[in-house]
Amino acid sequence: MPLTHQKISQIKGPRIYLRNPRFPHRQILIAALGVALLPLAHATAQSAPRQDSAAAKELTARVGPPSQQAIDEFKKAGMEDVKPHTLTAEERAKIEAALASLPALNRRVLEKKLHQLAFVDGIPGEGTGLTSPAGETGLYDITLRASIVDESLATFLTTKERRVFSEDASGNTVTVNATGTSALTYVLLHESTHVVDKSCGITSQAGNRLDAGIWTGPRDLAPRWASSILATNFFRTGHALEIGKAPAVYDALAQSPFVSLYATASAQEDFAELVAWREVQKQHHGKLAVELTDAGGNILRRWRPLRFPEVRKRFREVDRLLASPGSCSAVS
């Protein structure tokens, strides 16, 4: 994820987008077979949570101090106070639970491709973290802002979304209401999907079904969307829009295939957002609403991205992908 809202993301290699208000832009993814099989089905259902837990424990064992490379990248982005965070037992338990809730494809890829998961202090509240290669190993490091472990999803998203618009005399503002899970689970869903994307070659595949008619390159929108007001938003330009443009922006989003404004940043971010939000909706029964409110807190307009028609179509493709892990050579 870009760091105009202080979040480093996207796997370094294709590119990692780094932006900071004090620094210039830097480029740094059974059908039922009969009653006779019911005992087997029951046993499989019972064993799945145990398998998830075992995989999560194995991945939690990879939690460690951040690499010097990650520290250096944060400092290059202007975060001079970044330092390793020492996790408490309670924090480790939350991390393990979040890892256990990842879709099977994400967990399997992380088992093969995650080198280290680290948490740091000293990143501003609107920041999140960095996903990057671990040297020349073919593995990846994920380094996250430690305070997201205890942060609500609504707080995390509202802080990020408010960077999109500049304030004016109206006092209007944007608030994101999100339920179902925590900021930590959402962020791990998003960041682990970047690793899945890079490892399985999903957005790099020409003509892949998720990108059809939307992206013509890693950051190049198809003409229909390149000419939309969506292409002028903060996550593509680094410049805030007047809050008065919020209704037009979100009305355009409602007619688009993007689940969030952040998804317009690049094809990789689009894919990570799709997977993360589909899992929040499907597994965690989460809901998402973006609200425009006046100075008194009254709701002027509300948009529900998980219900957008074009987004729902793409969610079906996400379901198909996550149900077919055998299509990814990284987990075969």
C-alpha positions as CSV (number, residue, x, y, z in Angstrom):
1,M,0.0,0.0,0.0
2,P,1.3,3.5,-0.7
3,L,2.7,5.6,2.0
4,T,1.0,8.8,1.2
5,H,-1.0,7.6,4.2
6,Q,2.2,6.3,5.7
7,K,1.8,2.8,4.6
8,I,4.6,1.0,2.8
9,S,3.4,-2.0,0.9
10,Q,3.5,-3.8,-2.3
11,I,6.3,-6.3,-2.8
12,K,9.6,-4.8,-3.7
13,G,10.6,-6.1,-7.1
14,P,7.7,-5.0,-9.3
15,R,7.7,-2.0,-7.1
16,I,6.8,-0.8,-3.6
17,Y,5.1,2.6,-3.3
18,L,6.5,4.8,-0.7
19,R,5.1,8.3,0.0
20,N,5.5,10.6,2.9
21,P,4.2,14.2,3.4
22,R,7.8,15.3,4.3
23,F,9.5,13.4,1.5
24,P,9.1,13.0,-2.2
25,H,7.4,9.9,-3.7
26,R,9.6,6.8,-3.7
27,Q,9.1,3.5,-5.5
28,I,10.3,1.0,-3.1
29,L,0.0,-9.8,-3.7
30,I,-17.7,-31.3,-1.4
31,A,-20.4,-31.8,-2.9
32,A,-22.3,-34.4,-0.7
33,L,-21.5,-37.9,-2.0
34,G,-24.0,-39.8,0.0
35,V,-24.9,-40.7,3.6
36,A,-22.1,-43.3,3.7
37,L,-19.5,-40.5,3.6
38,L,-21.0,-38.4,6.4
39,P,-18.6,-39.7,9.1
40,L,-15.6,-38.8,6.8
41,A,-17.0,-35.4,6.1
42,H,-17.5,-34.8,9.8
43,A,-14.0,-35.9,10.6
44,T,-12.6,-33.6,7.9
45,A,-14.6,-30.7,9.3
46,Q,-13.3,-31.4,12.8
47,S,-9.7,-31.7,11.6
48,A,-9.7,-28.4,9.7
49,P,-9.6,-26.1,12.7
50,R,-6.7,-28.2,14.1
51,Q,-4.9,-27.9,10.8
52,D,-5.5,-24.2,10.7
53,S,-4.2,-23.9,14.3
54,A,-1.1,-25.9,13.6
55,A,-0.3,-23.8,10.5
56,A,-0.8,-20.6,12.5
57,K,1.5,-21.8,15.3
58,E,4.2,-22.6,12.7
59,L,3.8,-19.2,11.1
60,T,3.7,-17.4,14.5
61,A,7.1,-19.1,15.2
62,R,8.5,-16.9,12.4
63,V,7.6,-13.7,14.2
64,G,10.9,-12.0,15.0
65,P,12.8,-8.7,14.9
66,P,12.6,-6.6,11.8
67,S,15.4,-6.9,9.2
68,Q,17.9,-4.1,8.8
69,Q,16.6,-3.6,5.3
70,A,13.1,-3.0,6.6
71,I,14.3,-0.5,9.2
72,D,16.3,1.3,6.5
73,E,13.3,1.5,4.2
74,F,11.1,3.0,7.0
75,K,13.9,5.6,7.7
76,K,14.2,6.5,4.1
77,A,10.5,7.3,4.2
78,G,11.1,9.7,7.0
79,M,10.3,7.6,10.0
80,E,13.5,8.0,11.9
81,D,12.1,6.7,15.2
82,V,11.2,3.3,13.9
83,K,12.4,0.5,16.2
84,P,11.6,-3.2,16.9
85,H,8.5,-3.9,19.1
86,T,8.6,-6.5,21.8
87,L,5.3,-8.4,21.7
88,T,3.4,-9.4,24.8
89,A,1.9,-12.8,25.2
90,E,-1.5,-11.3,24.6
91,E,-0.4,-9.7,21.3
92,R,1.2,-12.9,20.1
93,A,-2.1,-14.7,20.8
94,K,-4.0,-12.2,18.6
95,I,-1.4,-12.6,15.8
96,E,-1.7,-16.3,15.9
97,A,-5.5,-16.1,15.8
98,A,-5.3,-13.7,12.8
99,L,-3.0,-16.0,11.0
100,A,-5.3,-19.0,11.6
101,S,-8.2,-17.1,10.0
102,L,-6.4,-16.6,6.7
103,P,-7.7,-18.5,3.7
104,A,-6.0,-21.8,3.1
105,L,-4.3,-20.5,-0.1
106,N,-2.7,-17.6,1.8
107,R,-1.6,-19.8,4.7
108,R,0.0,-22.4,2.3
109,V,1.9,-19.7,0.4
110,L,3.1,-18.1,3.6
111,E,4.3,-21.6,4.8
112,K,6.4,-21.8,1.7
113,K,7.3,-18.1,1.2
114,L,7.2,-16.2,4.5
115,H,10.7,-15.6,5.9
116,Q,9.7,-13.4,8.8
117,L,6.8,-11.4,10.3
118,A,7.9,-8.5,12.4
119,F,6.3,-5.6,14.3
120,V,7.8,-2.2,14.8
121,D,7.1,1.0,16.8
122,G,7.7,4.5,15.6
123,I,5.4,4.5,12.5
124,P,2.7,7.2,12.5
125,G,-0.9,6.2,13.2
126,E,-1.8,6.3,9.5
127,G,1.0,3.9,8.6
128,T,0.9,0.2,8.3
129,G,3.9,-1.6,7.1
130,L,6.2,-3.1,4.5
131,T,6.2,-6.3,2.5
132,S,9.5,-7.0,0.8
133,P,11.8,-9.8,-0.5
134,A,14.2,-11.3,2.1
135,G,17.4,-10.8,0.1
136,E,17.8,-13.2,-2.8
137,T,16.1,-16.1,-1.0
138,G,12.8,-16.1,-2.8
139,L,11.1,-15.5,0.5
140,Y,9.4,-12.4,1.9
141,D,9.4,-10.4,5.0
142,I,6.2,-8.6,6.3
143,T,6.9,-5.8,8.8
144,L,3.9,-4.1,10.4
145,R,3.1,-1.2,12.7
146,A,2.7,-2.8,16.1
147,S,-0.2,-0.7,17.3
148,I,-2.5,-2.2,14.7
149,V,-2.6,-5.3,16.9
150,D,-5.0,-3.5,19.2
151,E,-6.7,-1.2,16.6
152,S,-10.2,-1.5,15.4
153,L,-10.8,-1.9,11.7
154,A,-13.1,1.2,11.6
155,T,-10.4,3.4,13.2
156,F,-7.7,2.1,10.8
157,L,-9.8,2.7,7.7
158,T,-11.2,6.0,8.7
159,T,-7.7,7.4,9.4
160,K,-6.6,6.2,5.9
161,E,-9.7,7.4,4.1
162,R,-9.6,10.9,5.5
163,R,-6.2,11.5,3.8
164,V,-8.2,11.4,0.5
165,F,-10.0,14.7,1.1
166,S,-9.0,18.2,2.4
167,E,-11.2,20.0,4.9
168,D,-13.1,23.1,4.2
169,A,-15.5,25.4,6.0
170,S,-18.4,23.0,5.6
171,G,-17.1,20.7,8.4
172,N,-18.1,17.7,6.3
173,T,-15.9,14.7,6.7
174,V,-15.7,11.0,5.7
175,T,-16.0,8.1,8.2
176,V,-15.6,4.4,7.5
177,N,-17.7,2.0,9.5
178,A,-16.3,-1.5,9.2
179,T,-17.3,-4.6,11.3
180,G,-16.5,-8.2,11.5
181,T,-12.8,-8.3,12.4
182,S,-9.8,-6.3,13.5
183,A,-7.4,-4.1,11.7
184,L,-4.7,-6.8,12.3
185,T,-6.7,-9.5,10.6
186,Y,-7.6,-7.2,7.6
187,V,-4.0,-6.1,7.2
188,L,-2.6,-9.6,7.4
189,L,-5.2,-10.6,4.8
190,H,-4.1,-7.8,2.5
191,E,-0.4,-8.2,3.0
192,S,-0.4,-12.0,2.7
193,T,-2.3,-11.6,-0.5
194,H,0.6,-9.6,-1.9
195,V,2.8,-12.6,-1.2
196,V,0.3,-14.9,-2.9
197,D,0.1,-12.5,-5.9
198,K,3.9,-12.4,-6.4
199,S,4.4,-16.1,-5.6
200,C,1.6,-17.3,-7.8
201,G,2.0,-14.8,-10.6
202,I,-1.7,-13.7,-10.5
203,T,-1.7,-10.0,-11.6
204,S,1.3,-10.5,-13.7
205,Q,-0.5,-13.0,-15.9
206,A,-1.6,-11.3,-19.1
207,G,-5.4,-11.5,-19.6
208,N,-6.2,-12.8,-16.1
209,R,-9.9,-12.7,-15.4
210,L,-9.7,-10.4,-12.4
211,D,-8.1,-7.6,-14.3
212,A,-10.0,-7.8,-17.6
213,G,-11.1,-4.4,-18.7
214,I,-9.7,-2.7,-15.6
215,W,-5.9,-2.7,-15.9
216,T,-3.7,-2.4,-18.9
217,G,-0.5,-2.5,-16.8
218,P,0.6,-2.7,-13.2
219,R,-0.5,0.9,-12.5
220,D,-2.2,1.7,-15.8
221,L,-6.0,1.9,-15.7
222,A,-8.1,0.9,-18.7
223,P,-9.3,4.0,-20.6
224,R,-12.8,4.0,-19.0
225,W,-11.3,4.3,-15.5
226,A,-8.3,6.4,-16.5
227,S,-10.8,9.1,-17.5
228,S,-12.9,8.8,-14.4
229,I,-12.7,11.1,-11.3
230,L,-11.5,8.0,-9.6
231,A,-8.2,8.4,-11.3
232,T,-7.7,11.7,-9.5
233,N,-7.9,10.4,-6.0
234,F,-5.1,10.6,-3.4
235,F,-4.0,7.0,-3.7
236,R,-3.1,7.6,-7.4
237,T,-1.9,11.2,-7.3
238,G,-0.7,11.8,-3.8
239,H,-2.9,15.0,-3.7
240,A,-6.1,15.4,-1.6
241,L,-9.3,16.3,-3.2
242,E,-11.8,18.9,-1.9
243,I,-14.3,17.3,0.4
244,G,-17.0,18.8,-1.7
245,K,-16.0,16.2,-4.4
246,A,-16.6,13.3,-2.1
247,P,-20.2,12.5,-3.4
248,A,-19.0,12.4,-7.0
249,V,-16.0,10.3,-6.1
250,Y,-18.0,7.6,-4.2
251,D,-20.8,7.7,-6.7
252,A,-18.2,6.8,-9.4
253,L,-16.8,4.2,-7.1
254,A,-20.2,2.6,-6.7
255,Q,-20.4,2.1,-10.5
256,S,-16.8,0.7,-10.7
257,P,-15.2,-2.7,-10.1
258,F,-13.1,-1.3,-7.2
259,V,-14.0,-2.2,-3.6
260,S,-12.1,0.8,-2.3
261,L,-10.4,4.0,-3.4
262,Y,-7.2,2.4,-2.3
263,A,-7.8,-0.4,-4.8
264,T,-7.3,2.1,-7.6
265,A,-3.6,2.5,-6.7
266,S,-2.4,-0.4,-8.7
267,A,-3.4,-3.9,-10.0
268,Q,-1.6,-5.5,-7.0
269,E,-3.4,-3.3,-4.5
270,D,-6.7,-4.0,-6.3
271,F,-6.2,-7.7,-6.0
272,A,-5.1,-7.5,-2.3
273,E,-8.2,-5.4,-1.5
274,L,-10.6,-7.8,-3.3
275,V,-9.3,-10.8,-1.4
276,A,-9.1,-9.1,1.9
277,W,-12.7,-7.7,1.7
278,R,-14.2,-10.9,0.3
279,E,-12.7,-12.8,3.3
280,V,-13.9,-10.1,5.8
281,Q,-17.4,-10.4,4.3
282,K,-17.6,-14.2,3.8
283,Q,-15.7,-15.6,6.8
284,H,-16.0,-12.8,9.3
285,H,-19.5,-11.7,8.3
286,G,-18.2,-8.1,8.1
287,K,-19.9,-5.1,6.7
288,L,-18.4,-1.9,5.2
289,A,-19.9,1.5,4.8
290,V,-18.4,4.9,3.9
291,E,-20.3,7.8,5.3
292,L,-20.2,11.5,4.5
293,T,-21.2,13.4,7.6
294,D,-21.7,17.1,8.4
295,A,-20.1,19.1,11.2
296,G,-22.8,17.9,13.6
297,G,-22.2,14.2,12.8
298,N,-25.4,13.8,10.7
299,I,-25.0,11.4,7.8
300,L,-25.4,13.1,4.5
301,R,-24.7,10.1,2.2
302,R,-23.7,6.5,2.7
303,W,-22.1,4.0,0.3
304,R,-21.7,0.2,0.9
305,P,-18.8,-1.0,-1.3
306,L,-19.3,-4.7,-0.6
307,R,-22.7,-4.4,-2.3
308,F,-21.5,-2.7,-5.4
309,P,-22.7,-4.8,-8.4
310,E,-19.3,-4.9,-10.2
311,V,-17.5,-5.7,-7.0
312,R,-19.8,-8.6,-6.3
313,K,-19.1,-10.0,-9.7
314,R,-15.4,-9.9,-9.0
315,F,-15.9,-11.6,-5.6
316,R,-17.1,-14.6,-7.5
317,E,-13.7,-14.8,-9.2
318,V,-12.0,-14.4,-5.8
319,D,-14.0,-17.4,-4.5
320,R,-13.0,-19.5,-7.5
321,L,-9.3,-18.6,-7.1
322,L,-9.2,-19.3,-3.3
323,A,-11.0,-22.6,-3.9
324,S,-8.4,-23.7,-6.4
325,P,-5.0,-23.6,-4.6
326,G,-3.7,-26.3,-6.9
327,S,-3.5,-23.7,-9.7
328,C,-0.6,-22.0,-7.8
329,S,2.8,-23.6,-8.3
330,A,4.1,-22.1,-5.1
331,V,2.0,-24.5,-3.0
332,S,2.3,-27.6,-5.2
